[in-house]
Amino acid sequence: MAKCEICDDFNEDHIDNEGDDSLYESEQYKPNLYFYWHGDIEEDYDMGEYECICVSCFNGLDLQGEIKWKKVKKDID
Ligand SMILES: [Zn+2]
């Protein structure tokens, strides 16, 4: 499943998981939305209390300083 814990937007994986085709009609069905997962193998971020959030909420949290990056992307300015 992939459903944002903040805004409740979801993608096809979530519909498959629920087995409810009527979810395709939902305004919150965002087939092309990217989701960030806690536990991704190559993740270099820590979303704190969240396990699955969409890219727009992720960016919002990042702007607020809520995302902890495990390594700095740019070591040299
Ligand atoms: Zn979201």
N, CA, C, O and the ligand as a Tripos MOL2 file, in Angstrom:
@<TRIPOS>MOLECULE
protein
  309   307    78     0     0
PROTEIN
NO_CHARGES

@<TRIPOS>ATOM
      1 N           0.8310   -1.1960    0.0000 N.3       1 MET1
      2 CA          0.0000    0.0000    0.0000 C.3       1 MET1
      3 C           0.8610    1.2390    0.0000 C.2       1 MET1
      4 O           2.0040    1.2410    0.4580 O.2       1 MET1
      5 N           0.2880    2.2620   -0.5150 N.am      2 ALA2
      6 CA          0.9700    3.5460   -0.4100 C.3       2 ALA2
      7 C          -0.0910    4.6200   -0.1840 C.2       2 ALA2
      8 O          -0.8200    5.0110   -1.0960 O.2       2 ALA2
      9 N          -0.1470    5.0680    1.0240 N.am      3 LYS3
     10 CA         -1.1170    6.1040    1.3770 C.3       3 LYS3
     11 C          -0.4460    7.0870    2.3160 C.2       3 LYS3
     12 O           0.1530    6.7090    3.3230 O.2       3 LYS3
     13 N          -0.5630    8.3560    1.9620 N.am      4 CYS4
     14 CA          0.1040    9.3820    2.7500 C.3       4 CYS4
     15 C          -0.5440    9.5090    4.1220 C.2       4 CYS4
     16 O          -1.7650    9.6190    4.2340 O.2       4 CYS4
     17 N           0.2770    9.4940    5.1560 N.am      5 GLU5
     18 CA         -0.2440    9.5840    6.5210 C.3       5 GLU5
     19 C          -0.6620   11.0000    6.8800 C.2       5 GLU5
     20 O          -1.3160   11.2150    7.9010 O.2       5 GLU5
     21 N          -0.2930   11.9560    6.0580 N.am      6 ILE6
     22 CA         -0.6180   13.3460    6.3760 C.3       6 ILE6
     23 C          -1.8550   13.8110    5.6010 C.2       6 ILE6
     24 O          -2.8090   14.3040    6.2020 O.2       6 ILE6
     25 N          -1.8480   13.6590    4.2770 N.am      7 CYS7
     26 CA         -2.9500   14.2020    3.4790 C.3       7 CYS7
     27 C          -3.9100   13.1230    2.9820 C.2       7 CYS7
     28 O          -4.9400   13.4460    2.3890 O.2       7 CYS7
     29 N          -3.5880   11.8360    3.2150 N.am      8 ASP8
     30 CA         -4.4440   10.7100    2.8170 C.3       8 ASP8
     31 C          -4.5150   10.4760    1.3170 C.2       8 ASP8
     32 O          -5.3400    9.6790    0.8720 O.2       8 ASP8
     33 N          -3.6920   11.1300    0.5260 N.am      9 ASP9
     34 CA         -3.6180   10.7810   -0.8860 C.3       9 ASP9
     35 C          -3.0100    9.3830   -1.0080 C.2       9 ASP9
     36 O          -2.2190    8.9650   -0.1630 O.2       9 ASP9
     37 N          -3.3850    8.6700   -2.0640 N.am     10 PHE10
     38 CA         -2.8810    7.3070   -2.2080 C.3      10 PHE10
     39 C          -2.6840    6.9680   -3.6810 C.2      10 PHE10
     40 O          -3.1440    7.6920   -4.5630 O.2      10 PHE10
     41 N          -1.9990    5.8640   -3.9330 N.am     11 ASN11
     42 CA         -1.7850    5.4320   -5.3070 C.3      11 ASN11
     43 C          -2.3810    4.0420   -5.5130 C.2      11 ASN11
     44 O          -3.0870    3.5200   -4.6500 O.2      11 ASN11
     45 N          -2.0860    3.4580   -6.6600 N.am     12 GLU12
     46 CA         -2.7170    2.1950   -7.0450 C.3      12 GLU12
     47 C          -2.3960    1.0510   -6.0800 C.2      12 GLU12
     48 O          -3.2150    0.1550   -5.8750 O.2      12 GLU12
     49 N          -1.2270    1.0900   -5.5040 N.am     13 ASP13
     50 CA         -0.8610    0.0290   -4.5670 C.3      13 ASP13
     51 C          -1.8540   -0.0570   -3.4100 C.2      13 ASP13
     52 O          -2.2150   -1.1410   -2.9540 O.2      13 ASP13
     53 N          -2.2750    1.0990   -2.9580 N.am     14 HIS14
     54 CA         -3.2250    1.1360   -1.8410 C.3      14 HIS14
     55 C          -4.5680    0.5330   -2.2670 C.2      14 HIS14
     56 O          -5.1970   -0.1890   -1.4940 O.2      14 HIS14
     57 N          -5.0080    0.8280   -3.4980 N.am     15 ILE15
     58 CA         -6.2820    0.2860   -3.9940 C.3      15 ILE15
     59 C          -6.1940   -1.2320   -4.1160 C.2      15 ILE15
     60 O          -7.1240   -1.9460   -3.7380 O.2      15 ILE15
     61 N          -5.0740   -1.7200   -4.6440 N.am     16 ASP16
     62 CA         -4.8640   -3.1620   -4.7340 C.3      16 ASP16
     63 C          -4.9600   -3.7950   -3.3550 C.2      16 ASP16
     64 O          -5.5520   -4.8590   -3.1780 O.2      16 ASP16
     65 N          -4.3690   -3.1210   -2.3950 N.am     17 ASN17
     66 CA         -4.3490   -3.6460   -1.0390 C.3      17 ASN17
     67 C          -5.7470   -3.6880   -0.4320 C.2      17 ASN17
     68 O          -6.1080   -4.6320    0.2710 O.2      17 ASN17
     69 N          -6.5270   -2.6420   -0.7190 N.am     18 GLU18
     70 CA         -7.8800   -2.5590   -0.1680 C.3      18 GLU18
     71 C          -8.8580   -3.4370   -0.9450 C.2      18 GLU18
     72 O          -9.8760   -3.8700   -0.4040 O.2      18 GLU18
     73 N          -8.5440   -3.7020   -2.2290 N.am     19 GLY19
     74 CA         -9.4460   -4.4880   -3.0490 C.3      19 GLY19
     75 C         -10.7580   -3.7860   -3.3300 C.2      19 GLY19
     76 O         -11.7930   -4.4310   -3.4960 O.2      19 GLY19
     77 N         -10.7140   -2.4540   -3.3840 N.am     20 ASP20
     78 CA        -11.9370   -1.6650   -3.5690 C.3      20 ASP20
     79 C         -11.7730   -0.7700   -4.7950 C.2      20 ASP20
     80 O         -11.1850    0.3080   -4.7050 O.2      20 ASP20
     81 N         -12.2950   -1.2150   -5.9440 N.am     21 ASP21
     82 CA        -12.0980   -0.4770   -7.1830 C.3      21 ASP21
     83 C         -12.7600    0.8990   -7.1680 C.2      21 ASP21
     84 O         -12.3980    1.7560   -7.9740 O.2      21 ASP21
     85 N         -13.7100    1.1290   -6.2830 N.am     22 SER22
     86 CA        -14.3660    2.4450   -6.2340 C.3      22 SER22
     87 C         -13.3750    3.5270   -5.8070 C.2      22 SER22
     88 O         -13.6220    4.7160   -6.0080 O.2      22 SER22
     89 N         -12.2550    3.1110   -5.2190 N.am     23 LEU23
     90 CA        -11.2470    4.0950   -4.8090 C.3      23 LEU23
     91 C         -10.6240    4.8020   -6.0090 C.2      23 LEU23
     92 O         -10.0620    5.8890   -5.8720 O.2      23 LEU23
     93 N         -10.7260    4.1700   -7.2070 N.am     24 TYR24
     94 CA        -10.2080    4.8370   -8.4050 C.3      24 TYR24
     95 C         -10.9550    6.1380   -8.6870 C.2      24 TYR24
     96 O         -10.4310    7.0220   -9.3640 O.2      24 TYR24
     97 N         -12.1700    6.2550   -8.1730 N.am     25 GLU25
     98 CA        -12.9830    7.4520   -8.3950 C.3      25 GLU25
     99 C         -12.6380    8.5520   -7.3960 C.2      25 GLU25
    100 O         -13.0670    9.6950   -7.5560 O.2      25 GLU25
    101 N         -11.8830    8.2190   -6.3890 N.am     26 SER26
    102 CA        -11.6090    9.1720   -5.3230 C.3      26 SER26
    103 C         -10.7400   10.3320   -5.8090 C.2      26 SER26
    104 O          -9.8430   10.1560   -6.6340 O.2      26 SER26
    105 N         -11.0240   11.5060   -5.2840 N.am     27 GLU27
    106 CA        -10.1800   12.6610   -5.6000 C.3      27 GLU27
    107 C          -8.7840   12.5000   -5.0190 C.2      27 GLU27
    108 O          -7.8450   13.1810   -5.4320 O.2      27 GLU27
    109 N          -8.6590   11.6080   -4.0750 N.am     28 GLN28
    110 CA         -7.3510   11.4330   -3.4300 C.3      28 GLN28
    111 C          -6.5290   10.3290   -4.0750 C.2      28 GLN28
    112 O          -5.4350   10.0110   -3.6080 O.2      28 GLN28
    113 N          -7.0500    9.7480   -5.1410 N.am     29 TYR29
    114 CA         -6.2770    8.7850   -5.9200 C.3      29 TYR29
    115 C          -5.3280    9.5570   -6.8210 C.2      29 TYR29
    116 O          -5.7640   10.2620   -7.7310 O.2      29 TYR29
    117 N          -4.0340    9.4250   -6.5700 N.am     30 LYS30
    118 CA         -3.0130   10.1540   -7.3210 C.3      30 LYS30
    119 C          -2.0450    9.1430   -7.9230 C.2      30 LYS30
    120 O          -1.0250    8.8160   -7.3160 O.2      30 LYS30
    121 N          -2.3670    8.6450   -9.1230 N.am     31 PRO31
    122 CA         -1.5980    7.5350   -9.7020 C.3      31 PRO31
    123 C          -0.1280    7.8440   -9.9200 C.2      31 PRO31
    124 O           0.7060    6.9390   -9.9090 O.2      31 PRO31
    125 N           0.1920    9.1050  -10.1160 N.am     32 ASN32
    126 CA          1.5900    9.4320  -10.4160 C.3      32 ASN32
    127 C           2.3480   10.0280   -9.2350 C.2      32 ASN32
    128 O           3.4790   10.4940   -9.3760 O.2      32 ASN32
    129 N           1.7150   10.0040   -8.0890 N.am     33 LEU33
    130 CA          2.3490   10.5990   -6.9210 C.3      33 LEU33
    131 C           3.4560    9.6890   -6.3890 C.2      33 LEU33
    132 O           3.2940    8.4720   -6.3140 O.2      33 LEU33
    133 N           4.5700   10.2960   -6.0280 N.am     34 TYR34
    134 CA          5.6740    9.5300   -5.4560 C.3      34 TYR34
    135 C           5.5520    9.5160   -3.9350 C.2      34 TYR34
    136 O           5.2180   10.5260   -3.3160 O.2      34 TYR34
    137 N           5.8270    8.3640   -3.3500 N.am     35 PHE35
    138 CA          5.7400    8.2350   -1.8960 C.3      35 PHE35
    139 C           7.1110    7.9150   -1.3070 C.2      35 PHE35
    140 O           7.8930    7.1480   -1.8690 O.2      35 PHE35
    141 N           7.3670    8.5200   -0.1730 N.am     36 TYR36
    142 CA          8.5680    8.2050    0.5900 C.3      36 TYR36
    143 C           8.2050    7.2050    1.6790 C.2      36 TYR36
    144 O           7.2160    7.3640    2.3950 O.2      36 TYR36
    145 N           9.0220    6.1880    1.7810 N.am     37 TRP37
    146 CA          8.7860    5.1390    2.7590 C.3      37 TRP37
    147 C           9.8680    5.1280    3.8220 C.2      37 TRP37
    148 O          11.0590    5.2460    3.5340 O.2      37 TRP37
    149 N           9.4180    4.9810    5.0590 N.am     38 HIS38
    150 CA         10.3580    4.6600    6.1190 C.3      38 HIS38
    151 C          10.7680    3.2050    5.9260 C.2      38 HIS38
    152 O           9.9070    2.3300    5.8230 O.2      38 HIS38
    153 N          12.0510    2.9380    5.8780 N.am     39 GLY39
    154 CA         12.4950    1.5620    5.7140 C.3      39 GLY39
    155 C          12.9770    1.2350    4.3240 C.2      39 GLY39
    156 O          13.4000    0.1070    4.0710 O.2      39 GLY39
    157 N          12.9250    2.1930    3.4110 N.am     40 ASP40
    158 CA         13.5370    1.9530    2.1090 C.3      40 ASP40
    159 C          15.0110    1.6190    2.3020 C.2      40 ASP40
    160 O          15.6890    2.1910    3.1550 O.2      40 ASP40
    161 N          15.4870    0.6930    1.5000 N.am     41 ILE41
    162 CA         16.8350    0.1730    1.7200 C.3      41 ILE41
    163 C          17.8900    1.2760    1.6260 C.2      41 ILE41
    164 O          18.8240    1.3320    2.4260 O.2      41 ILE41
    165 N          17.7240    2.1380    0.6460 N.am     42 GLU42
    166 CA         18.7660    3.1490    0.4420 C.3      42 GLU42
    167 C          18.3710    4.5130    0.9730 C.2      42 GLU42
    168 O          18.9130    5.5320    0.5460 O.2      42 GLU42
    169 N          17.4390    4.5360    1.8930 N.am     43 GLU43
    170 CA         16.9950    5.8290    2.4030 C.3      43 GLU43
    171 C          18.1200    6.5370    3.1450 C.2      43 GLU43
    172 O          18.9090    5.9160    3.8570 O.2      43 GLU43
    173 N          18.1700    7.8260    2.9640 N.am     44 ASP44
    174 CA         19.1440    8.6060    3.7210 C.3      44 ASP44
    175 C          18.4330    9.7220    4.4780 C.2      44 ASP44
    176 O          19.0120   10.7600    4.7970 O.2      44 ASP44
    177 N          17.1570    9.4680    4.7520 N.am     45 TYR45
    178 CA         16.3740   10.4510    5.4830 C.3      45 TYR45
    179 C          15.6350    9.7520    6.6250 C.2      45 TYR45
    180 O          15.4410    8.5360    6.6080 O.2      45 TYR45
    181 N          15.2330   10.5380    7.6050 N.am     46 ASP46
    182 CA         14.4640   10.0230    8.7270 C.3      46 ASP46
    183 C          13.2250   10.8940    8.8680 C.2      46 ASP46
    184 O          13.3150   12.0840    9.1670 O.2      46 ASP46
    185 N          12.0600   10.2780    8.6460 N.am     47 MET47
    186 CA         10.8200   11.0420    8.6640 C.3      47 MET47
    187 C          10.1940   11.1030   10.0480 C.2      47 MET47
    188 O           9.0630   11.5670   10.1980 O.2      47 MET47
    189 N          10.9100   10.6460   11.0470 N.am     48 GLY48
    190 CA         10.3930   10.7140   12.3970 C.3      48 GLY48
    191 C           9.2220    9.7760   12.6060 C.2      48 GLY48
    192 O           9.3520    8.5640   12.4350 O.2      48 GLY48
    193 N           8.0680   10.3360   12.9780 N.am     49 GLU49
    194 CA          6.9160    9.5120   13.3450 C.3      49 GLU49
    195 C           6.2120    8.8970   12.1380 C.2      49 GLU49
    196 O           5.3740    8.0100   12.3050 O.2      49 GLU49
    197 N           6.5350    9.3500   10.9280 N.am     50 TYR50
    198 CA          5.7960    8.8870    9.7510 C.3      50 TYR50
    199 C           6.4730    7.7010    9.0870 C.2      50 TYR50
    200 O           7.6960    7.5680    9.1090 O.2      50 TYR50
    201 N           5.6480    6.8400    8.4940 N.am     51 GLU51
    202 CA          6.1860    5.6880    7.7810 C.3      51 GLU51
    203 C           5.9680    5.7950    6.2840 C.2      51 GLU51
    204 O           6.7250    5.2080    5.5110 O.2      51 GLU51
    205 N           4.9510    6.5310    5.8590 N.am     52 CYS52
    206 CA          4.6750    6.6630    4.4350 C.3      52 CYS52
    207 C           4.0220    8.0080    4.1740 C.2      52 CYS52
    208 O           2.9020    8.2520    4.6210 O.2      52 CYS52
    209 N           4.7020    8.8690    3.4630 N.am     53 ILE53
    210 CA          4.1170   10.1650    3.1110 C.3      53 ILE53
    211 C           4.4330   10.4830    1.6560 C.2      53 ILE53
    212 O           5.4320   10.0260    1.1010 O.2      53 ILE53
    213 N           3.5490   11.2840    1.0520 N.am     54 CYS54
    214 CA          3.7340   11.6210   -0.3540 C.3      54 CYS54
    215 C           4.8340   12.6710   -0.5000 C.2      54 CYS54
    216 O           5.2730   13.2830    0.4740 O.2      54 CYS54
    217 N           5.2620   12.8570   -1.7390 N.am     55 VAL55
    218 CA          6.3910   13.7480   -1.9830 C.3      55 VAL55
    219 C           6.0710   15.1860   -1.5920 C.2      55 VAL55
    220 O           6.9550   15.9050   -1.1250 O.2      55 VAL55
    221 N           4.8110   15.6240   -1.7740 N.am     56 SER56
    222 CA          4.5190   17.0170   -1.4480 C.3      56 SER56
    223 C           4.5390   17.2400    0.0620 C.2      56 SER56
    224 O           5.0230   18.2720    0.5270 O.2      56 SER56
    225 N           4.0190   16.2830    0.8310 N.am     57 CYS57
    226 CA          4.0850   16.4120    2.2850 C.3      57 CYS57
    227 C           5.5260   16.2730    2.7750 C.2      57 CYS57
    228 O           5.9450   16.9500    3.7130 O.2      57 CYS57
    229 N           6.2780   15.3780    2.1190 N.am     58 PHE58
    230 CA          7.6850   15.2130    2.4720 C.3      58 PHE58
    231 C           8.4330   16.5360    2.3060 C.2      58 PHE58
    232 O           9.1930   16.9520    3.1800 O.2      58 PHE58
    233 N           8.2000   17.1840    1.1680 N.am     59 ASN59
    234 CA          8.8820   18.4550    0.9170 C.3      59 ASN59
    235 C           8.4570   19.5110    1.9330 C.2      59 ASN59
    236 O           9.2650   20.3300    2.3690 O.2      59 ASN59
    237 N           7.1820   19.4800    2.3030 N.am     60 GLY60
    238 CA          6.6960   20.4150    3.3170 C.3      60 GLY60
    239 C           7.3840   20.2080    4.6510 C.2      60 GLY60
    240 O           7.7910   21.1640    5.3110 O.2      60 GLY60
    241 N           7.5100   18.9470    5.0420 N.am     61 LEU61
    242 CA          8.1880   18.6350    6.3000 C.3      61 LEU61
    243 C           9.6550   19.0290    6.2360 C.2      61 LEU61
    244 O          10.2270   19.5260    7.2060 O.2      61 LEU61
    245 N          10.2510   18.7950    5.0670 N.am     62 ASP62
    246 CA         11.6610   19.1260    4.9050 C.3      62 ASP62
    247 C          11.8820   20.6300    5.0730 C.2      62 ASP62
    248 O          12.8510   21.0660    5.6960 O.2      62 ASP62
    249 N          10.9660   21.4090    4.5060 N.am     63 LEU63
    250 CA         11.0810   22.8610    4.6360 C.3      63 LEU63
    251 C          10.9630   23.2970    6.0950 C.2      63 LEU63
    252 O          11.5620   24.2890    6.5120 O.2      63 LEU63
    253 N          10.1830   22.5400    6.8580 N.am     64 GLN64
    254 CA         10.0100   22.8620    8.2730 C.3      64 GLN64
    255 C          11.1330   22.2900    9.1370 C.2      64 GLN64
    256 O          11.1530   22.4740   10.3540 O.2      64 GLN64
    257 N          12.0570   21.5980    8.4910 N.am     65 GLY65
    258 CA         13.1700   21.0160    9.2250 C.3      65 GLY65
    259 C          12.8110   19.7420    9.9600 C.2      65 GLY65
    260 O          13.5210   19.3270   10.8760 O.2      65 GLY65
    261 N          11.6940   19.1080    9.5590 N.am     66 GLU66
    262 CA         11.2300   17.8970   10.2480 C.3      66 GLU66
    263 C          11.8870   16.6360    9.7080 C.2      66 GLU66
    264 O          11.8380   15.5830   10.3430 O.2      66 GLU66
    265 N          12.5010   16.7420    8.5370 N.am     67 ILE67
    266 CA         13.1730   15.5830    7.9550 C.3      67 ILE67
    267 C          14.6330   15.6090    8.3710 C.2      67 ILE67
    268 O          15.3360   16.6010    8.1760 O.2      67 ILE67
    269 N          15.0730   14.5040    8.9440 N.am     68 LYS68
    270 CA         16.4720   14.4170    9.3560 C.3      68 LYS68
    271 C          17.2390   13.6490    8.2820 C.2      68 LYS68
    272 O          16.9660   12.4790    8.0130 O.2      68 LYS68
    273 N          18.1890   14.3270    7.6880 N.am     69 TRP69
    274 CA         19.0130   13.6850    6.6580 C.3      69 TRP69
    275 C          20.2030   13.0120    7.3060 C.2      69 TRP69
    276 O          20.8950   13.6080    8.1310 O.2      69 TRP69
    277 N          20.4350   11.7700    6.9270 N.am     70 LYS70
    278 CA         21.4940   11.0040    7.5710 C.3      70 LYS70
    279 C          22.8690   11.4010    7.0890 C.2      70 LYS70
    280 O          23.8590   11.2690    7.8080 O.2      70 LYS70
    281 N          22.9200   11.8860    5.8730 N.am     71 LYS71
    282 CA         24.1940   12.4270    5.4040 C.3      71 LYS71
    283 C          23.9170   13.6570    4.5610 C.2      71 LYS71
    284 O          22.9030   13.7480    3.8690 O.2      71 LYS71
    285 N          24.8070   14.5630    4.6330 N.am     72 VAL72
    286 CA         24.6200   15.7990    3.9110 C.3      72 VAL72
    287 C          24.9280   15.5550    2.4440 C.2      72 VAL72
    288 O          25.9550   14.9660    2.1070 O.2      72 VAL72
    289 N          24.0350   16.0110    1.5720 N.am     73 LYS73
    290 CA         24.2210   15.7450    0.1640 C.3      73 LYS73
    291 C          25.4490   16.4520   -0.4020 C.2      73 LYS73
    292 O          26.2160   15.8930   -1.1850 O.2      73 LYS73
    293 N          25.6010   17.6990    0.0270 N.am     74 LYS74
    294 CA         26.7500   18.4540   -0.4740 C.3      74 LYS74
    295 C          27.7080   18.6930    0.6970 C.2      74 LYS74
    296 O          27.3750   19.4040    1.6450 O.2      74 LYS74
    297 N          28.8620   18.1120    0.6240 N.am     75 ASP75
    298 CA         29.8420   18.2880    1.6920 C.3      75 ASP75
    299 C          30.5720   19.6070    1.5500 C.2      75 ASP75
    300 O          31.0060   20.1970    2.5400 O.2      75 ASP75
    301 N          30.7070   20.0630    0.3300 N.am     76 ILE76
    302 CA         31.4690   21.2820    0.0810 C.3      76 ILE76
    303 C          30.5590   22.3140   -0.5970 C.2      76 ILE76
    304 O          29.8880   22.0120   -1.5850 O.2      76 ILE76
    305 N          30.5480   23.4670   -0.0810 N.am     77 ASP77
    306 CA         29.7560   24.5410   -0.7020 C.3      77 ASP77
    307 C          30.5260   25.1350   -1.8820 C.2      77 ASP77
    308 O          30.0360   26.0520   -2.5410 O.2      77 ASP77
    309 ZN          0.6680   13.8340    1.5240 Zn       78 ZN78
@<TRIPOS>BOND
     1     1     2 1
     2     2     3 1
     3     3     4 2
     4     3     5 am
     5     5     6 1
     6     6     7 1
     7     7     8 2
     8     7     9 am
     9     9    10 1
    10    10    11 1
    11    11    12 2
    12    11    13 am
    13    13    14 1
    14    14    15 1
    15    15    16 2
    16    15    17 am
    17    17    18 1
    18    18    19 1
    19    19    20 2
    20    19    21 am
    21    21    22 1
    22    22    23 1
    23    23    24 2
    24    23    25 am
    25    25    26 1
    26    26    27 1
    27    27    28 2
    28    27    29 am
    29    29    30 1
    30    30    31 1
    31    31    32 2
    32    31    33 am
    33    33    34 1
    34    34    35 1
    35    35    36 2
    36    35    37 am
    37    37    38 1
    38    38    39 1
    39    39    40 2
    40    39    41 am
    41    41    42 1
    42    42    43 1
    43    43    44 2
    44    43    45 am
    45    45    46 1
    46    46    47 1
    47    47    48 2
    48    47    49 am
    49    49    50 1
    50    50    51 1
    51    51    52 2
    52    51    53 am
    53    53    54 1
    54    54    55 1
    55    55    56 2
    56    55    57 am
    57    57    58 1
    58    58    59 1
    59    59    60 2
    60    59    61 am
    61    61    62 1
    62    62    63 1
    63    63    64 2
    64    63    65 am
    65    65    66 1
    66    66    67 1
    67    67    68 2
    68    67    69 am
    69    69    70 1
    70    70    71 1
    71    71    72 2
    72    71    73 am
    73    73    74 1
    74    74    75 1
    75    75    76 2
    76    75    77 am
    77    77    78 1
    78    78    79 1
    79    79    80 2
    80    79    81 am
    81    81    82 1
    82    82    83 1
    83    83    84 2
    84    83    85 am
    85    85    86 1
    86    86    87 1
    87    87    88 2
    88    87    89 am
    89    89    90 1
    90    90    91 1
    91    91    92 2
    92    91    93 am
    93    93    94 1
    94    94    95 1
    95    95    96 2
    96    95    97 am
    97    97    98 1
    98    98    99 1
    99    99   100 2
   100    99   101 am
   101   101   102 1
   102   102   103 1
   103   103   104 2
   104   103   105 am
   105   105   106 1
   106   106   107 1
   107   107   108 2
   108   107   109 am
   109   109   110 1
   110   110   111 1
   111   111   112 2
   112   111   113 am
   113   113   114 1
   114   114   115 1
   115   115   116 2
   116   115   117 am
   117   117   118 1
   118   118   119 1
   119   119   120 2
   120   119   121 am
   121   121   122 1
   122   122   123 1
   123   123   124 2
   124   123   125 am
   125   125   126 1
   126   126   127 1
   127   127   128 2
   128   127   129 am
   129   129   130 1
   130   130   131 1
   131   131   132 2
   132   131   133 am
   133   133   134 1
   134   134   135 1
   135   135   136 2
   136   135   137 am
   137   137   138 1
   138   138   139 1
   139   139   140 2
   140   139   141 am
   141   141   142 1
   142   142   143 1
   143   143   144 2
   144   143   145 am
   145   145   146 1
   146   146   147 1
   147   147   148 2
   148   147   149 am
   149   149   150 1
   150   150   151 1
   151   151   152 2
   152   151   153 am
   153   153   154 1
   154   154   155 1
   155   155   156 2
   156   155   157 am
   157   157   158 1
   158   158   159 1
   159   159   160 2
   160   159   161 am
   161   161   162 1
   162   162   163 1
   163   163   164 2
   164   163   165 am
   165   165   166 1
   166   166   167 1
   167   167   168 2
   168   167   169 am
   169   169   170 1
   170   170   171 1
   171   171   172 2
   172   171   173 am
   173   173   174 1
   174   174   175 1
   175   175   176 2
   176   175   177 am
   177   177   178 1
   178   178   179 1
   179   179   180 2
   180   179   181 am
   181   181   182 1
   182   182   183 1
   183   183   184 2
   184   183   185 am
   185   185   186 1
   186   186   187 1
   187   187   188 2
   188   187   189 am
   189   189   190 1
   190   190   191 1
   191   191   192 2
   192   191   193 am
   193   193   194 1
   194   194   195 1
   195   195   196 2
   196   195   197 am
   197   197   198 1
   198   198   199 1
   199   199   200 2
   200   199   201 am
   201   201   202 1
   202   202   203 1
   203   203   204 2
   204   203   205 am
   205   205   206 1
   206   206   207 1
   207   207   208 2
   208   207   209 am
   209   209   210 1
   210   210   211 1
   211   211   212 2
   212   211   213 am
   213   213   214 1
   214   214   215 1
   215   215   216 2
   216   215   217 am
   217   217   218 1
   218   218   219 1
   219   219   220 2
   220   219   221 am
   221   221   222 1
   222   222   223 1
   223   223   224 2
   224   223   225 am
   225   225   226 1
   226   226   227 1
   227   227   228 2
   228   227   229 am
   229   229   230 1
   230   230   231 1
   231   231   232 2
   232   231   233 am
   233   233   234 1
   234   234   235 1
   235   235   236 2
   236   235   237 am
   237   237   238 1
   238   238   239 1
   239   239   240 2
   240   239   241 am
   241   241   242 1
   242   242   243 1
   243   243   244 2
   244   243   245 am
   245   245   246 1
   246   246   247 1
   247   247   248 2
   248   247   249 am
   249   249   250 1
   250   250   251 1
   251   251   252 2
   252   251   253 am
   253   253   254 1
   254   254   255 1
   255   255   256 2
   256   255   257 am
   257   257   258 1
   258   258   259 1
   259   259   260 2
   260   259   261 am
   261   261   262 1
   262   262   263 1
   263   263   264 2
   264   263   265 am
   265   265   266 1
   266   266   267 1
   267   267   268 2
   268   267   269 am
   269   269   270 1
   270   270   271 1
   271   271   272 2
   272   271   273 am
   273   273   274 1
   274   274   275 1
   275   275   276 2
   276   275   277 am
   277   277   278 1
   278   278   279 1
   279   279   280 2
   280   279   281 am
   281   281   282 1
   282   282   283 1
   283   283   284 2
   284   283   285 am
   285   285   286 1
   286   286   287 1
   287   287   288 2
   288   287   289 am
   289   289   290 1
   290   290   291 1
   291   291   292 2
   292   291   293 am
   293   293   294 1
   294   294   295 1
   295   295   296 2
   296   295   297 am
   297   297   298 1
   298   298   299 1
   299   299   300 2
   300   299   301 am
   301   301   302 1
   302   302   303 1
   303   303   304 2
   304   303   305 am
   305   305   306 1
   306   306   307 1
   307   307   308 2
@<TRIPOS>SUBSTRUCTURE
     1 MET1         2 RESIDUE 1 A MET
     2 ALA2         6 RESIDUE 1 A ALA
     3 LYS3        10 RESIDUE 1 A LYS
     4 CYS4        14 RESIDUE 1 A CYS
     5 GLU5        18 RESIDUE 1 A GLU
     6 ILE6        22 RESIDUE 1 A ILE
     7 CYS7        26 RESIDUE 1 A CYS
     8 ASP8        30 RESIDUE 1 A ASP
     9 ASP9        34 RESIDUE 1 A ASP
    10 PHE10       38 RESIDUE 1 A PHE
    11 ASN11       42 RESIDUE 1 A ASN
    12 GLU12       46 RESIDUE 1 A GLU
    13 ASP13       50 RESIDUE 1 A ASP
    14 HIS14       54 RESIDUE 1 A HIS
    15 ILE15       58 RESIDUE 1 A ILE
    16 ASP16       62 RESIDUE 1 A ASP
    17 ASN17       66 RESIDUE 1 A ASN
    18 GLU18       70 RESIDUE 1 A GLU
    19 GLY19       74 RESIDUE 1 A GLY
    20 ASP20       78 RESIDUE 1 A ASP
    21 ASP21       82 RESIDUE 1 A ASP
    22 SER22       86 RESIDUE 1 A SER
    23 LEU23       90 RESIDUE 1 A LEU
    24 TYR24       94 RESIDUE 1 A TYR
    25 GLU25       98 RESIDUE 1 A GLU
    26 SER26      102 RESIDUE 1 A SER
    27 GLU27      106 RESIDUE 1 A GLU
    28 GLN28      110 RESIDUE 1 A GLN
    29 TYR29      114 RESIDUE 1 A TYR
    30 LYS30      118 RESIDUE 1 A LYS
    31 PRO31      122 RESIDUE 1 A PRO
    32 ASN32      126 RESIDUE 1 A ASN
    33 LEU33      130 RESIDUE 1 A LEU
    34 TYR34      134 RESIDUE 1 A TYR
    35 PHE35      138 RESIDUE 1 A PHE
    36 TYR36      142 RESIDUE 1 A TYR
    37 TRP37      146 RESIDUE 1 A TRP
    38 HIS38      150 RESIDUE 1 A HIS
    39 GLY39      154 RESIDUE 1 A GLY
    40 ASP40      158 RESIDUE 1 A ASP
    41 ILE41      162 RESIDUE 1 A ILE
    42 GLU42      166 RESIDUE 1 A GLU
    43 GLU43      170 RESIDUE 1 A GLU
    44 ASP44      174 RESIDUE 1 A ASP
    45 TYR45      178 RESIDUE 1 A TYR
    46 ASP46      182 RESIDUE 1 A ASP
    47 MET47      186 RESIDUE 1 A MET
    48 GLY48      190 RESIDUE 1 A GLY
    49 GLU49      194 RESIDUE 1 A GLU
    50 TYR50      198 RESIDUE 1 A TYR
    51 GLU51      202 RESIDUE 1 A GLU
    52 CYS52      206 RESIDUE 1 A CYS
    53 ILE53      210 RESIDUE 1 A ILE
    54 CYS54      214 RESIDUE 1 A CYS
    55 VAL55      218 RESIDUE 1 A VAL
    56 SER56      222 RESIDUE 1 A SER
    57 CYS57      226 RESIDUE 1 A CYS
    58 PHE58      230 RESIDUE 1 A PHE
    59 ASN59      234 RESIDUE 1 A ASN
    60 GLY60      238 RESIDUE 1 A GLY
    61 LEU61      242 RESIDUE 1 A LEU
    62 ASP62      246 RESIDUE 1 A ASP
    63 LEU63      250 RESIDUE 1 A LEU
    64 GLN64      254 RESIDUE 1 A GLN
    65 GLY65      258 RESIDUE 1 A GLY
    66 GLU66      262 RESIDUE 1 A GLU
    67 ILE67      266 RESIDUE 1 A ILE
    68 LYS68      270 RESIDUE 1 A LYS
    69 TRP69      274 RESIDUE 1 A TRP
    70 LYS70      278 RESIDUE 1 A LYS
    71 LYS71      282 RESIDUE 1 A LYS
    72 VAL72      286 RESIDUE 1 A VAL
    73 LYS73      290 RESIDUE 1 A LYS
    74 LYS74      294 RESIDUE 1 A LYS
    75 ASP75      298 RESIDUE 1 A ASP
    76 ILE76      302 RESIDUE 1 A ILE
    77 ASP77      306 RESIDUE 1 A ASP
    78 ZN78       309 GROUP 0 **** ****
